[in-house]
Amino acid sequence: MKILLVSTAFNGLTQKFFNELRDNNHDVSVELHHDDDQHLIDGVERFDPDIIVCPFLTKKIPAEIYNKRLCIIVHPGIRGDRSASSLDHMIMRNDAEWGVTLLQADDEMDAGDIWTSHNFQTRWTTKSSIYNREISDAALKSLKTLLMCVSSTHFKPVPLDYSDPSIKGSFQPFLKQADRKIDWKKDTAELICRKIRAADGTPGVLDIVNGKEYFLFNAYVAKDFSGKPGVLIAQANKAVCIGTVDGGVWIGHLKPKTADNTGIKLPAMLHLKAQLPKVDIDYQKEGRQLPVQEVWHVIENNIAYLHFEFHNGAMSTEQCNLMLDVYRYLKSLNVKAIVLMGGEDCFSNGIHLNTIEHAGAFSLTENEKHKKQADESWANILAINKIVNEIVNTTDKMVFSVFSGSAGAGGFYLGRAADICYARKNIAINPHYRNMGGLYGSEAHTYMLKKYVKNQDEARKLVTKCLPISPVKAHALGLINYVLDMDHSDFYNEIRSQINKTVHDEVVFSGFISQKNFDRKKEDREKPLSSYFEEELKEMRINFYGKDRSYHYARERFVFKVTKVTCGKTPSNIAFHRKNEEVMAAG
């Protein structure tokens, strides 16, 4: 079937749809819908799809398209829900159940005929987490149902009818900052967290912190803390604790409000000059002592599980150094295995582009700014490379990686440095760098692609075509060892069971360690791991310090979310139907 994905951005859900359809041999292409209706109409005519599916839209589809073709909107809400702030309202109301509805594009937003829907039980978490897990899983189930319905000659979609008692949703207005406003004199810590979590990702909750306006993100109830409501009382791991009427809340990230929207979202203490009491964390102690603790470990049955829950999967130089310290500590213990758990919603996305951008924020000249940003980029890549080197050279223990959430660029190769990798089926993997201004990438990715991918032509395509792949595709290529089609809780339980069985089979364990040592020595004789790092870093130095500043410009656009960098055009690596157009333009 020819299927065109129309989306505001090639976001995580759009990538998962893209992977699912391609894995099932559909003819798929993508059009990004910004503001140019005529460009979108032209793209639709060029591809001539059997069906248009819109996984993520903030702009209305032109009537000229949906009046001529079947156009399905993926709405993150239950049947009858109509709102541009659907998940925000759900979290603010604390609904126990929510869902995803696939409906036909119509003159009224989210009011078209319903093709299918899937509901789920909600969790006490952020909007981003619900979107990345429950919404994505339900949307993928709905996509499979939709394709069956489209293929059926008997199926007819159901018109939206609010008189039907099964329709539980309703129209909800767009949430503005006034609707999210925190009243520090009245709101409980739980309510404040709910407001911030309902705005997580975007737009954040606008408030005044230490006399300046910021958007607040990444909030947790601060147990056993108290202070004057609305006043800073403590810091830990770059997060700040603010007093509430019943205790306190931790705020992990702040983004300054600016007239030109050039504020950078960063760990809170990178923005604040306040002198606050510091709450120390003992990283050699098991468990998560504070909700803002990003790196922690648990030891179960002689197996060390290392968690690194970095916001949006980004790892700054400081965060990499912390993770390295904890990994080395676990490596020194008498455990049989180390399991890299990453973050639940995002395993890792590699170096921290926001802190790199911030490194040049107060520079007086463009050259000085780029020099500082290049220096921080270099420090960051060296720091994450040290972790990869340490993992690959752990020869007395088995090392596992658990991809429960998506992974990208160096964050994926950090995980692939392990001996055995597990992945949950409904995630997206982006094993490439070059769409960040031609960035070459390091993290020993050249070593790993050579080691694990049998077909080197396919390995080259992974890093040059810059396309997401599914865990199923990654497994077929050799980059993932095991793929499990389960929800998060079942996935983790099964992983622990399988790892325990492997590690505590003495014959299997001793044989694995022996073979691992033999292989490492053989690999280093043929070409030392350090040589792969040196070759990659030679290219990275050019990216960071060379005359071509494409990486710096691409990073800036990414940090400030500039979407119209291609004049509204969709990148050619995903708009397959525009390949000829690009060739003709080049000619």
Secondary structure, DSSP 8 states (H G I E B T S, - for coil): -EEEEEESS--HHHHHHHHHHHHTT-EEEEEE-SS-HHHHHHHHHHH--SEEEESS-SS---HHHHTTS-EEEEESS-TT-B-TTHHHHHHHHT-SEEEEEEEE--SSTT-S-EEEEEEEE--SS-HHHHIIIIIHHHHHHHHHHHHHHHH-SS---B---TTSTT----B-----HHHH---TTT--HHHHHHHHHTTTTTT-EEEEETTEEEEEEEEEE-TT---SBTSEEEEETTEEEEEETTEEEEEEEEEE--TTS----EEGGGT------B----TTSSS-SSTT--EEEEEETTEEEEEE--GGGEE-HHHHHHHHHHHHHHHHSS-SEEEEEE-SSEEE-EE-HHHHHHTTTT-SSHHHHHHHHHHHHHHHHHHHHHHHHHHHT--SSEEEEEESSEEEHHHHHHHHTSSEEEEETT--EE---TTTTT----TTHHHHHHHH-S-HHHHHHHHHS---B-HHHHHHHTS-SEEE---HHHHHHHHHHHHHHHHT-HHHHHHHHHHHHHHHHHHHHHS-HHHHHHHHHHHHHHHHHSS--HHHHHHHHHHTT---TTTT---TTT-GGGHHHHHHHH-
